[in-house]
Amino acid sequence: MEIKVYSTPTCPYCKMAKTYLDEQGVKYQDLDVTQDAASRDEMIQKSGQIGVPVITFNGELVIGFNKERLEDLLKAGNSA
């Protein structure tokens, strides 16, 4: 699984998303869009969003902390 979390250090929903992924034992790449302009531009290009978190999960976009969607993607990824 390839997971990227575009986030900021002060975003509570980003923290919730990363905590959830950590609890599931999922490895992900955390991209701080306040420090990494290339990642910020990539996030906006992929999602059209300037708000965080934006999560890419094997190419699928998840906007915001959507626990149900992440659960579905994890189940699908683990059964593949």
PyMOL Python script that loads the backbone (N, CA, C, O; Angstrom):
from pymol import cmd

cmd.read_pdbstr("""\
ATOM      1  N   MET A   1       0.838  -1.184   0.000  1.00  0.00           N
ATOM      2  CA  MET A   1       0.000   0.000   0.000  1.00  0.00           C
ATOM      3  C   MET A   1       0.877   1.239   0.000  1.00  0.00           C
ATOM      4  O   MET A   1       1.876   1.311   0.715  1.00  0.00           O
ATOM      5  N   GLU A   2       0.497   2.194  -0.796  1.00  0.00           N
ATOM      6  CA  GLU A   2       1.194   3.482  -0.806  1.00  0.00           C
ATOM      7  C   GLU A   2       0.230   4.546  -0.302  1.00  0.00           C
ATOM      8  O   GLU A   2      -0.780   4.846  -0.939  1.00  0.00           O
ATOM      9  N   ILE A   3       0.565   5.111   0.857  1.00  0.00           N
ATOM     10  CA  ILE A   3      -0.299   6.101   1.479  1.00  0.00           C
ATOM     11  C   ILE A   3       0.508   7.359   1.754  1.00  0.00           C
ATOM     12  O   ILE A   3       1.603   7.307   2.314  1.00  0.00           O
ATOM     13  N   LYS A   4      -0.057   8.491   1.348  1.00  0.00           N
ATOM     14  CA  LYS A   4       0.528   9.797   1.650  1.00  0.00           C
ATOM     15  C   LYS A   4      -0.514  10.619   2.390  1.00  0.00           C
ATOM     16  O   LYS A   4      -1.686  10.649   2.013  1.00  0.00           O
ATOM     17  N   VAL A   5      -0.070  11.286   3.453  1.00  0.00           N
ATOM     18  CA  VAL A   5      -0.940  12.180   4.207  1.00  0.00           C
ATOM     19  C   VAL A   5      -0.364  13.582   4.068  1.00  0.00           C
ATOM     20  O   VAL A   5       0.704  13.882   4.603  1.00  0.00           O
ATOM     21  N   TYR A   6      -1.073  14.429   3.351  1.00  0.00           N
ATOM     22  CA  TYR A   6      -0.699  15.835   3.225  1.00  0.00           C
ATOM     23  C   TYR A   6      -1.322  16.543   4.420  1.00  0.00           C
ATOM     24  O   TYR A   6      -2.539  16.518   4.600  1.00  0.00           O
ATOM     25  N   SER A   7      -0.481  17.176   5.236  1.00  0.00           N
ATOM     26  CA  SER A   7      -0.970  17.700   6.506  1.00  0.00           C
ATOM     27  C   SER A   7      -0.214  18.954   6.917  1.00  0.00           C
ATOM     28  O   SER A   7       0.742  19.379   6.268  1.00  0.00           O
ATOM     29  N   THR A   8      -0.683  19.533   8.026  1.00  0.00           N
ATOM     30  CA  THR A   8       0.026  20.621   8.689  1.00  0.00           C
ATOM     31  C   THR A   8       0.175  20.249  10.157  1.00  0.00           C
ATOM     32  O   THR A   8      -0.618  19.463  10.675  1.00  0.00           O
ATOM     33  N   PRO A   9       1.171  20.799  10.832  1.00  0.00           N
ATOM     34  CA  PRO A   9       1.401  20.434  12.234  1.00  0.00           C
ATOM     35  C   PRO A   9       0.266  20.846  13.177  1.00  0.00           C
ATOM     36  O   PRO A   9       0.101  20.234  14.232  1.00  0.00           O
ATOM     37  N   THR A  10      -0.510  21.857  12.824  1.00  0.00           N
ATOM     38  CA  THR A  10      -1.533  22.370  13.736  1.00  0.00           C
ATOM     39  C   THR A  10      -2.940  21.862  13.431  1.00  0.00           C
ATOM     40  O   THR A  10      -3.885  22.223  14.132  1.00  0.00           O
ATOM     41  N   CYS A  11      -3.096  21.043  12.414  1.00  0.00           N
ATOM     42  CA  CYS A  11      -4.417  20.573  11.980  1.00  0.00           C
ATOM     43  C   CYS A  11      -4.900  19.412  12.856  1.00  0.00           C
ATOM     44  O   CYS A  11      -4.279  18.349  12.857  1.00  0.00           O
ATOM     45  N   PRO A  12      -6.004  19.599  13.608  1.00  0.00           N
ATOM     46  CA  PRO A  12      -6.477  18.513  14.464  1.00  0.00           C
ATOM     47  C   PRO A  12      -6.980  17.303  13.670  1.00  0.00           C
ATOM     48  O   PRO A  12      -6.836  16.170  14.127  1.00  0.00           O
ATOM     49  N   TYR A  13      -7.564  17.524  12.498  1.00  0.00           N
ATOM     50  CA  TYR A  13      -8.047  16.401  11.691  1.00  0.00           C
ATOM     51  C   TYR A  13      -6.890  15.611  11.088  1.00  0.00           C
ATOM     52  O   TYR A  13      -6.996  14.402  10.883  1.00  0.00           O
ATOM     53  N   CYS A  14      -5.793  16.296  10.806  1.00  0.00           N
ATOM     54  CA  CYS A  14      -4.583  15.605  10.336  1.00  0.00           C
ATOM     55  C   CYS A  14      -4.070  14.686  11.436  1.00  0.00           C
ATOM     56  O   CYS A  14      -3.714  13.536  11.179  1.00  0.00           O
ATOM     57  N   LYS A  15      -4.033  15.197  12.655  1.00  0.00           N
ATOM     58  CA  LYS A  15      -3.562  14.396  13.783  1.00  0.00           C
ATOM     59  C   LYS A  15      -4.466  13.180  13.988  1.00  0.00           C
ATOM     60  O   LYS A  15      -3.981  12.082  14.262  1.00  0.00           O
ATOM     61  N   MET A  16      -5.777  13.378  13.856  1.00  0.00           N
ATOM     62  CA  MET A  16      -6.716  12.270  14.012  1.00  0.00           C
ATOM     63  C   MET A  16      -6.483  11.212  12.936  1.00  0.00           C
ATOM     64  O   MET A  16      -6.492  10.016  13.227  1.00  0.00           O
ATOM     65  N   ALA A  17      -6.275  11.645  11.702  1.00  0.00           N
ATOM     66  CA  ALA A  17      -6.054  10.706  10.596  1.00  0.00           C
ATOM     67  C   ALA A  17      -4.766   9.919  10.819  1.00  0.00           C
ATOM     68  O   ALA A  17      -4.746   8.701  10.643  1.00  0.00           O
ATOM     69  N   LYS A  18      -3.692  10.607  11.204  1.00  0.00           N
ATOM     70  CA  LYS A  18      -2.413   9.926  11.422  1.00  0.00           C
ATOM     71  C   LYS A  18      -2.474   8.994  12.628  1.00  0.00           C
ATOM     72  O   LYS A  18      -1.892   7.910  12.604  1.00  0.00           O
ATOM     73  N   THR A  19      -3.173   9.410  13.681  1.00  0.00           N
ATOM     74  CA  THR A  19      -3.351   8.546  14.846  1.00  0.00           C
ATOM     75  C   THR A  19      -4.106   7.287  14.453  1.00  0.00           C
ATOM     76  O   THR A  19      -3.737   6.188  14.865  1.00  0.00           O
ATOM     77  N   TYR A  20      -5.155   7.438  13.662  1.00  0.00           N
ATOM     78  CA  TYR A  20      -5.924   6.278  13.214  1.00  0.00           C
ATOM     79  C   TYR A  20      -5.044   5.325  12.410  1.00  0.00           C
ATOM     80  O   TYR A  20      -5.060   4.117  12.647  1.00  0.00           O
ATOM     81  N   LEU A  21      -4.281   5.859  11.466  1.00  0.00           N
ATOM     82  CA  LEU A  21      -3.400   5.011  10.660  1.00  0.00           C
ATOM     83  C   LEU A  21      -2.348   4.332  11.530  1.00  0.00           C
ATOM     84  O   LEU A  21      -2.032   3.160  11.328  1.00  0.00           O
ATOM     85  N   ASP A  22      -1.809   5.067  12.493  1.00  0.00           N
ATOM     86  CA  ASP A  22      -0.828   4.481  13.423  1.00  0.00           C
ATOM     87  C   ASP A  22      -1.460   3.332  14.201  1.00  0.00           C
ATOM     88  O   ASP A  22      -0.846   2.277  14.360  1.00  0.00           O
ATOM     89  N   GLU A  23      -2.688   3.533  14.686  1.00  0.00           N
ATOM     90  CA  GLU A  23      -3.383   2.495  15.456  1.00  0.00           C
ATOM     91  C   GLU A  23      -3.625   1.238  14.617  1.00  0.00           C
ATOM     92  O   GLU A  23      -3.667   0.128  15.147  1.00  0.00           O
ATOM     93  N   GLN A  24      -3.784   1.423  13.304  1.00  0.00           N
ATOM     94  CA  GLN A  24      -4.004   0.293  12.413  1.00  0.00           C
ATOM     95  C   GLN A  24      -2.691  -0.362  11.981  1.00  0.00           C
ATOM     96  O   GLN A  24      -2.696  -1.376  11.284  1.00  0.00           O
ATOM     97  N   GLY A  25      -1.574   0.225  12.398  1.00  0.00           N
ATOM     98  CA  GLY A  25      -0.265  -0.315  12.035  1.00  0.00           C
ATOM     99  C   GLY A  25       0.088  -0.075  10.575  1.00  0.00           C
ATOM    100  O   GLY A  25       0.833  -0.848   9.973  1.00  0.00           O
ATOM    101  N   VAL A  26      -0.447   0.994  10.014  1.00  0.00           N
ATOM    102  CA  VAL A  26      -0.254   1.300   8.598  1.00  0.00           C
ATOM    103  C   VAL A  26       0.898   2.284   8.444  1.00  0.00           C
ATOM    104  O   VAL A  26       0.973   3.292   9.146  1.00  0.00           O
ATOM    105  N   LYS A  27       1.788   1.972   7.519  1.00  0.00           N
ATOM    106  CA  LYS A  27       2.886   2.896   7.205  1.00  0.00           C
ATOM    107  C   LYS A  27       2.398   3.894   6.170  1.00  0.00           C
ATOM    108  O   LYS A  27       1.679   3.540   5.236  1.00  0.00           O
ATOM    109  N   TYR A  28       2.797   5.145   6.350  1.00  0.00           N
ATOM    110  CA  TYR A  28       2.400   6.210   5.431  1.00  0.00           C
ATOM    111  C   TYR A  28       3.493   7.259   5.399  1.00  0.00           C
ATOM    112  O   TYR A  28       4.342   7.337   6.286  1.00  0.00           O
ATOM    113  N   GLN A  29       3.443   8.057   4.357  1.00  0.00           N
ATOM    114  CA  GLN A  29       4.382   9.171   4.223  1.00  0.00           C
ATOM    115  C   GLN A  29       3.651  10.433   4.667  1.00  0.00           C
ATOM    116  O   GLN A  29       2.619  10.785   4.096  1.00  0.00           O
ATOM    117  N   ASP A  30       4.177  11.111   5.676  1.00  0.00           N
ATOM    118  CA  ASP A  30       3.583  12.348   6.179  1.00  0.00           C
ATOM    119  C   ASP A  30       4.255  13.525   5.493  1.00  0.00           C
ATOM    120  O   ASP A  30       5.462  13.726   5.625  1.00  0.00           O
ATOM    121  N   LEU A  31       3.471  14.295   4.763  1.00  0.00           N
ATOM    122  CA  LEU A  31       4.002  15.435   4.010  1.00  0.00           C
ATOM    123  C   LEU A  31       3.466  16.733   4.611  1.00  0.00           C
ATOM    124  O   LEU A  31       2.276  17.030   4.510  1.00  0.00           O
ATOM    125  N   ASP A  32       4.347  17.494   5.231  1.00  0.00           N
ATOM    126  CA  ASP A  32       3.985  18.767   5.863  1.00  0.00           C
ATOM    127  C   ASP A  32       3.945  19.847   4.791  1.00  0.00           C
ATOM    128  O   ASP A  32       4.987  20.310   4.329  1.00  0.00           O
ATOM    129  N   VAL A  33       2.745  20.244   4.399  1.00  0.00           N
ATOM    130  CA  VAL A  33       2.601  21.198   3.298  1.00  0.00           C
ATOM    131  C   VAL A  33       2.958  22.624   3.703  1.00  0.00           C
ATOM    132  O   VAL A  33       3.015  23.508   2.849  1.00  0.00           O
ATOM    133  N   THR A  34       3.201  22.866   5.002  1.00  0.00           N
ATOM    134  CA  THR A  34       3.670  24.195   5.405  1.00  0.00           C
ATOM    135  C   THR A  34       5.163  24.349   5.163  1.00  0.00           C
ATOM    136  O   THR A  34       5.662  25.468   5.041  1.00  0.00           O
ATOM    137  N   GLN A  35       5.888  23.222   5.091  1.00  0.00           N
ATOM    138  CA  GLN A  35       7.337  23.251   4.920  1.00  0.00           C
ATOM    139  C   GLN A  35       7.788  22.783   3.541  1.00  0.00           C
ATOM    140  O   GLN A  35       8.914  23.055   3.125  1.00  0.00           O
ATOM    141  N   ASP A  36       6.915  22.086   2.841  1.00  0.00           N
ATOM    142  CA  ASP A  36       7.285  21.441   1.578  1.00  0.00           C
ATOM    143  C   ASP A  36       6.391  21.968   0.449  1.00  0.00           C
ATOM    144  O   ASP A  36       5.289  21.467   0.230  1.00  0.00           O
ATOM    145  N   ALA A  37       6.883  22.981  -0.256  1.00  0.00           N
ATOM    146  CA  ALA A  37       6.093  23.616  -1.315  1.00  0.00           C
ATOM    147  C   ALA A  37       5.755  22.641  -2.443  1.00  0.00           C
ATOM    148  O   ALA A  37       4.668  22.717  -3.016  1.00  0.00           O
ATOM    149  N   ALA A  38       6.663  21.736  -2.766  1.00  0.00           N
ATOM    150  CA  ALA A  38       6.402  20.771  -3.839  1.00  0.00           C
ATOM    151  C   ALA A  38       5.252  19.844  -3.452  1.00  0.00           C
ATOM    152  O   ALA A  38       4.397  19.528  -4.280  1.00  0.00           O
ATOM    153  N   SER A  39       5.234  19.413  -2.199  1.00  0.00           N
ATOM    154  CA  SER A  39       4.136  18.558  -1.734  1.00  0.00           C
ATOM    155  C   SER A  39       2.823  19.332  -1.703  1.00  0.00           C
ATOM    156  O   SER A  39       1.777  18.790  -2.057  1.00  0.00           O
ATOM    157  N   ARG A  40       2.869  20.582  -1.286  1.00  0.00           N
ATOM    158  CA  ARG A  40       1.664  21.426  -1.286  1.00  0.00           C
ATOM    159  C   ARG A  40       1.116  21.555  -2.699  1.00  0.00           C
ATOM    160  O   ARG A  40      -0.084  21.392  -2.920  1.00  0.00           O
ATOM    161  N   ASP A  41       1.984  21.845  -3.649  1.00  0.00           N
ATOM    162  CA  ASP A  41       1.551  21.981  -5.044  1.00  0.00           C
ATOM    163  C   ASP A  41       1.002  20.661  -5.574  1.00  0.00           C
ATOM    164  O   ASP A  41       0.003  20.650  -6.294  1.00  0.00           O
ATOM    165  N   GLU A  42       1.640  19.554  -5.227  1.00  0.00           N
ATOM    166  CA  GLU A  42       1.184  18.227  -5.642  1.00  0.00           C
ATOM    167  C   GLU A  42      -0.208  17.934  -5.074  1.00  0.00           C
ATOM    168  O   GLU A  42      -1.071  17.409  -5.777  1.00  0.00           O
ATOM    169  N   MET A  43      -0.420  18.275  -3.805  1.00  0.00           N
ATOM    170  CA  MET A  43      -1.717  18.066  -3.162  1.00  0.00           C
ATOM    171  C   MET A  43      -2.815  18.859  -3.866  1.00  0.00           C
ATOM    172  O   MET A  43      -3.892  18.332  -4.142  1.00  0.00           O
ATOM    173  N   ILE A  44      -2.539  20.107  -4.150  1.00  0.00           N
ATOM    174  CA  ILE A  44      -3.530  20.958  -4.813  1.00  0.00           C
ATOM    175  C   ILE A  44      -3.813  20.453  -6.221  1.00  0.00           C
ATOM    176  O   ILE A  44      -4.964  20.437  -6.657  1.00  0.00           O
ATOM    177  N   GLN A  45      -2.772  20.042  -6.931  1.00  0.00           N
ATOM    178  CA  GLN A  45      -2.945  19.535  -8.296  1.00  0.00           C
ATOM    179  C   GLN A  45      -3.787  18.263  -8.297  1.00  0.00           C
ATOM    180  O   GLN A  45      -4.661  18.103  -9.148  1.00  0.00           O
ATOM    181  N   LYS A  46      -3.533  17.357  -7.352  1.00  0.00           N
ATOM    182  CA  LYS A  46      -4.255  16.084  -7.303  1.00  0.00           C
ATOM    183  C   LYS A  46      -5.698  16.248  -6.847  1.00  0.00           C
ATOM    184  O   LYS A  46      -6.600  15.590  -7.365  1.00  0.00           O
ATOM    185  N   SER A  47      -5.912  17.137  -5.867  1.00  0.00           N
ATOM    186  CA  SER A  47      -7.211  17.180  -5.204  1.00  0.00           C
ATOM    187  C   SER A  47      -8.034  18.429  -5.487  1.00  0.00           C
ATOM    188  O   SER A  47      -9.254  18.420  -5.322  1.00  0.00           O
ATOM    189  N   GLY A  48      -7.376  19.501  -5.913  1.00  0.00           N
ATOM    190  CA  GLY A  48      -8.082  20.773  -6.043  1.00  0.00           C
ATOM    191  C   GLY A  48      -8.368  21.410  -4.691  1.00  0.00           C
ATOM    192  O   GLY A  48      -9.092  22.402  -4.612  1.00  0.00           O
ATOM    193  N   GLN A  49      -7.808  20.850  -3.635  1.00  0.00           N
ATOM    194  CA  GLN A  49      -8.050  21.315  -2.266  1.00  0.00           C
ATOM    195  C   GLN A  49      -6.852  22.099  -1.751  1.00  0.00           C
ATOM    196  O   GLN A  49      -5.704  21.820  -2.098  1.00  0.00           O
ATOM    197  N   ILE A  50      -7.156  23.101  -0.900  1.00  0.00           N
ATOM    198  CA  ILE A  50      -6.074  23.766  -0.181  1.00  0.00           C
ATOM    199  C   ILE A  50      -6.144  23.438   1.306  1.00  0.00           C
ATOM    200  O   ILE A  50      -5.224  23.757   2.060  1.00  0.00           O
ATOM    201  N   GLY A  51      -7.244  22.797   1.730  1.00  0.00           N
ATOM    202  CA  GLY A  51      -7.393  22.367   3.120  1.00  0.00           C
ATOM    203  C   GLY A  51      -6.800  20.987   3.315  1.00  0.00           C
ATOM    204  O   GLY A  51      -6.685  20.203   2.373  1.00  0.00           O
ATOM    205  N   VAL A  52      -6.425  20.703   4.550  1.00  0.00           N
ATOM    206  CA  VAL A  52      -5.840  19.409   4.900  1.00  0.00           C
ATOM    207  C   VAL A  52      -6.707  18.744   5.962  1.00  0.00           C
ATOM    208  O   VAL A  52      -7.490  19.427   6.621  1.00  0.00           O
ATOM    209  N   PRO A  53      -6.592  17.455   6.141  1.00  0.00           N
ATOM    210  CA  PRO A  53      -5.714  16.542   5.427  1.00  0.00           C
ATOM    211  C   PRO A  53      -6.278  16.125   4.079  1.00  0.00           C
ATOM    212  O   PRO A  53      -7.490  16.061   3.869  1.00  0.00           O
ATOM    213  N   VAL A  54      -5.355  15.848   3.184  1.00  0.00           N
ATOM    214  CA  VAL A  54      -5.664  15.149   1.936  1.00  0.00           C
ATOM    215  C   VAL A  54      -4.824  13.883   1.984  1.00  0.00           C
ATOM    216  O   VAL A  54      -3.614  13.935   2.204  1.00  0.00           O
ATOM    217  N   ILE A  55      -5.472  12.754   1.777  1.00  0.00           N
ATOM    218  CA  ILE A  55      -4.795  11.466   1.868  1.00  0.00           C
ATOM    219  C   ILE A  55      -4.909  10.761   0.526  1.00  0.00           C
ATOM    220  O   ILE A  55      -5.997  10.653  -0.039  1.00  0.00           O
ATOM    221  N   THR A  56      -3.778  10.282   0.021  1.00  0.00           N
ATOM    222  CA  THR A  56      -3.823   9.424  -1.162  1.00  0.00           C
ATOM    223  C   THR A  56      -3.537   8.008  -0.690  1.00  0.00           C
ATOM    224  O   THR A  56      -2.580   7.754   0.041  1.00  0.00           O
ATOM    225  N   PHE A  57      -4.386   7.103  -1.125  1.00  0.00           N
ATOM    226  CA  PHE A  57      -4.331   5.714  -0.686  1.00  0.00           C
ATOM    227  C   PHE A  57      -4.339   4.857  -1.938  1.00  0.00           C
ATOM    228  O   PHE A  57      -5.394   4.603  -2.519  1.00  0.00           O
ATOM    229  N   ASN A  58      -3.150   4.408  -2.354  1.00  0.00           N
ATOM    230  CA  ASN A  58      -3.020   3.657  -3.615  1.00  0.00           C
ATOM    231  C   ASN A  58      -3.692   4.389  -4.774  1.00  0.00           C
ATOM    232  O   ASN A  58      -4.355   3.776  -5.611  1.00  0.00           O
ATOM    233  N   GLY A  59      -3.512   5.707  -4.810  1.00  0.00           N
ATOM    234  CA  GLY A  59      -4.072   6.506  -5.892  1.00  0.00           C
ATOM    235  C   GLY A  59      -5.461   7.042  -5.634  1.00  0.00           C
ATOM    236  O   GLY A  59      -5.904   7.954  -6.332  1.00  0.00           O
ATOM    237  N   GLU A  60      -6.172   6.496  -4.637  1.00  0.00           N
ATOM    238  CA  GLU A  60      -7.506   6.989  -4.287  1.00  0.00           C
ATOM    239  C   GLU A  60      -7.357   8.201  -3.380  1.00  0.00           C
ATOM    240  O   GLU A  60      -6.510   8.216  -2.486  1.00  0.00           O
ATOM    241  N   LEU A  61      -8.182   9.218  -3.613  1.00  0.00           N
ATOM    242  CA  LEU A  61      -8.145  10.415  -2.774  1.00  0.00           C
ATOM    243  C   LEU A  61      -9.145  10.318  -1.640  1.00  0.00           C
ATOM    244  O   LEU A  61     -10.281   9.885  -1.833  1.00  0.00           O
ATOM    245  N   VAL A  62      -8.712  10.723  -0.455  1.00  0.00           N
ATOM    246  CA  VAL A  62      -9.599  10.884   0.686  1.00  0.00           C
ATOM    247  C   VAL A  62      -9.396  12.315   1.168  1.00  0.00           C
ATOM    248  O   VAL A  62      -8.293  12.707   1.548  1.00  0.00           O
ATOM    249  N   ILE A  63     -10.480  13.087   1.144  1.00  0.00           N
ATOM    250  CA  ILE A  63     -10.410  14.488   1.567  1.00  0.00           C
ATOM    251  C   ILE A  63     -10.904  14.572   3.009  1.00  0.00           C
ATOM    252  O   ILE A  63     -12.006  14.125   3.329  1.00  0.00           O
ATOM    253  N   GLY A  64     -10.073  15.149   3.870  1.00  0.00           N
ATOM    254  CA  GLY A  64     -10.424  15.243   5.280  1.00  0.00           C
ATOM    255  C   GLY A  64     -10.207  13.913   5.978  1.00  0.00           C
ATOM    256  O   GLY A  64      -9.752  12.944   5.371  1.00  0.00           O
ATOM    257  N   PHE A  65     -10.541  13.878   7.272  1.00  0.00           N
ATOM    258  CA  PHE A  65     -10.433  12.630   8.030  1.00  0.00           C
ATOM    259  C   PHE A  65     -11.768  11.909   7.916  1.00  0.00           C
ATOM    260  O   PHE A  65     -12.713  12.194   8.651  1.00  0.00           O
ATOM    261  N   ASN A  66     -11.823  10.972   6.980  1.00  0.00           N
ATOM    262  CA  ASN A  66     -13.019  10.170   6.726  1.00  0.00           C
ATOM    263  C   ASN A  66     -12.700   8.742   7.166  1.00  0.00           C
ATOM    264  O   ASN A  66     -12.234   7.920   6.376  1.00  0.00           O
ATOM    265  N   LYS A  67     -12.961   8.467   8.443  1.00  0.00           N
ATOM    266  CA  LYS A  67     -12.586   7.175   9.023  1.00  0.00           C
ATOM    267  C   LYS A  67     -13.226   6.006   8.279  1.00  0.00           C
ATOM    268  O   LYS A  67     -12.567   4.997   8.026  1.00  0.00           O
ATOM    269  N   GLU A  68     -14.494   6.132   7.932  1.00  0.00           N
ATOM    270  CA  GLU A  68     -15.194   5.044   7.247  1.00  0.00           C
ATOM    271  C   GLU A  68     -14.547   4.733   5.900  1.00  0.00           C
ATOM    272  O   GLU A  68     -14.376   3.567   5.544  1.00  0.00           O
ATOM    273  N   ARG A  69     -14.191   5.772   5.158  1.00  0.00           N
ATOM    274  CA  ARG A  69     -13.548   5.571   3.852  1.00  0.00           C
ATOM    275  C   ARG A  69     -12.178   4.925   4.027  1.00  0.00           C
ATOM    276  O   ARG A  69     -11.809   4.032   3.265  1.00  0.00           O
ATOM    277  N   LEU A  70     -11.427   5.370   5.023  1.00  0.00           N
ATOM    278  CA  LEU A  70     -10.117   4.771   5.277  1.00  0.00           C
ATOM    279  C   LEU A  70     -10.261   3.303   5.666  1.00  0.00           C
ATOM    280  O   LEU A  70      -9.474   2.466   5.224  1.00  0.00           O
ATOM    281  N   GLU A  71     -11.258   2.986   6.489  1.00  0.00           N
ATOM    282  CA  GLU A  71     -11.503   1.589   6.859  1.00  0.00           C
ATOM    283  C   GLU A  71     -11.776   0.745   5.619  1.00  0.00           C
ATOM    284  O   GLU A  71     -11.226  -0.346   5.471  1.00  0.00           O
ATOM    285  N   ASP A  72     -12.632   1.257   4.725  1.00  0.00           N
ATOM    286  CA  ASP A  72     -12.947   0.538   3.500  1.00  0.00           C
ATOM    287  C   ASP A  72     -11.711   0.302   2.640  1.00  0.00           C
ATOM    288  O   ASP A  72     -11.517  -0.793   2.111  1.00  0.00           O
ATOM    289  N   LEU A  73     -10.878   1.329   2.502  1.00  0.00           N
ATOM    290  CA  LEU A  73      -9.667   1.211   1.700  1.00  0.00           C
ATOM    291  C   LEU A  73      -8.672   0.234   2.332  1.00  0.00           C
ATOM    292  O   LEU A  73      -8.006  -0.523   1.625  1.00  0.00           O
ATOM    293  N   LEU A  74      -8.575   0.254   3.665  1.00  0.00           N
ATOM    294  CA  LEU A  74      -7.686  -0.681   4.347  1.00  0.00           C
ATOM    295  C   LEU A  74      -8.157  -2.128   4.154  1.00  0.00           C
ATOM    296  O   LEU A  74      -7.351  -3.025   3.904  1.00  0.00           O
ATOM    297  N   LYS A  75      -9.449  -2.336   4.273  1.00  0.00           N
ATOM    298  CA  LYS A  75     -10.004  -3.693   4.066  1.00  0.00           C
ATOM    299  C   LYS A  75      -9.730  -4.158   2.634  1.00  0.00           C
ATOM    300  O   LYS A  75      -9.310  -5.293   2.411  1.00  0.00           O
ATOM    301  N   ALA A  76      -9.973  -3.273   1.670  1.00  0.00           N
ATOM    302  CA  ALA A  76      -9.750  -3.625   0.262  1.00  0.00           C
ATOM    303  C   ALA A  76      -8.265  -3.878   0.006  1.00  0.00           C
ATOM    304  O   ALA A  76      -7.910  -4.798  -0.731  1.00  0.00           O
ATOM    305  N   GLY A  77      -7.403  -3.071   0.608  1.00  0.00           N
ATOM    306  CA  GLY A  77      -5.967  -3.231   0.420  1.00  0.00           C
ATOM    307  C   GLY A  77      -5.430  -4.491   1.044  1.00  0.00           C
ATOM    308  O   GLY A  77      -4.510  -5.112   0.510  1.00  0.00           O
ATOM    309  N   ASN A  78      -5.999  -4.878   2.178  1.00  0.00           N
ATOM    310  CA  ASN A  78      -5.535  -6.093   2.864  1.00  0.00           C
ATOM    311  C   ASN A  78      -6.050  -7.368   2.209  1.00  0.00           C
ATOM    312  O   ASN A  78      -5.480  -8.443   2.399  1.00  0.00           O
ATOM    313  N   SER A  79      -7.129  -7.250   1.437  1.00  0.00           N
ATOM    314  CA  SER A  79      -7.652  -8.450   0.777  1.00  0.00           C
ATOM    315  C   SER A  79      -7.062  -8.641  -0.618  1.00  0.00           C
ATOM    316  O   SER A  79      -7.271  -9.673  -1.256  1.00  0.00           O
ATOM    317  N   ALA A  80      -6.321  -7.627  -1.085  1.00  0.00           N
ATOM    318  CA  ALA A  80      -5.735  -7.721  -2.440  1.00  0.00           C
ATOM    319  C   ALA A  80      -4.471  -8.550  -2.437  1.00  0.00           C
ATOM    320  O   ALA A  80      -3.850  -8.732  -3.484  1.00  0.00           O
TER     321      ALA A  80
END
""", "prot")
cmd.dss("prot")
cmd.show_as("cartoon", "prot")
cmd.util.cbc("prot")
cmd.orient("prot")
